[in-house]
Amino acid sequence: MKLKDVLIVANIKNESTSKIVDEVIKILKKRNITFDVVSPTFFQLENKTILTDLEHPKFRFFDLIIAIGGDGTFLFTARYFYSFGFKLLGMNAGRLGFLMEISAEKFEDALLKIENDELAIKERLMFNASVVRNDKVVFQSAFLNDAVISKGVLSRMVEISVSLMGTPLAQYRADGLIISTPTGSTAYNLAAGGPILTQDVSGMIITPICPHSLGVRPIVSGVEKELKICFLSGGIDTNLTIDGQENFLLKVNDNIIVKKEEKCVKIYDYGERQFFSVLREKLGWHI
């Protein structure tokens, strides 16, 4: 497959990232590949609408999307482009991450492998979180890592009830609740004591944050089950946070519905960094 048109998503205000983008552009120009560059940046308009510079009429079909930066850049890119079915390649611009597959030095080699169909494509689950208030959906977003319900600056715990496919599961009194995908199992979920899932496991992880009962434990559910969370009580600044990047202020009696998205994120797998080797390096599991 000959690459003709690619999109680069990168925070070009970051000096180290900008240098990598310049090198990538040189290689694309040398190979006569058309490109666009955008930054994962939010804009707050006067009418309170959230706009990103990705919402621009110039966008069209791309043979490849290259996310350059850290895992946050990749999460942003995945949320905005997964539904189009574009294939994503992650380039690491700093510290070792779980999602960014290649270094800048190996970019041209990766392009060659993509064009020769020598790179495998991984599909990672996406979930969707919707907030229902007075029978109306007032917020919704897909997520690749996690959706987190958490208290704000005031030290008040939240009280939430959880049900799966209409069957009551538990009522939690805790600092919050994390709903994680397998991809996000190594993020906030891990720090809160939740389990790590390998990427071949289709599971939804439900992890309370500092629960006020020793009997409360994380739960792994099948991904085909719809999860319903009711926010019963808590501080006035309790938030739903998507992938650590988008916030929505909750109100008492809001219902949060979480379910699997029909489409997955398609990620090129460079094949050199195995999942467990990354875990060993990031978490200090010495062998």
Secondary structure, DSSP 8 states (H G I E B T S, - for coil): ----EEEEEE-TTSHHHHHHHHHHHHHHHHTT-EEEEE---EEE-TTS-EEETT--TT----SEEEEEESHHHHHHHHHHHGGGT-EEEEEE-SS--SS--B-GGGHHHHHHHHHTT-SEEEEE--EEEEEEETTEEEEEEEESSEEEEE--SS---EEEEEEETTEEEEEEEESEEEEE-SGGGGTHHHHTT-----TT--EEEEEEES-SSTT---EEEETTS-EEEEEEE--TT-EEEETTTEEEE--TT-EEEEEE-SS-EEEEE-SSS-HHHHHHHHHT---
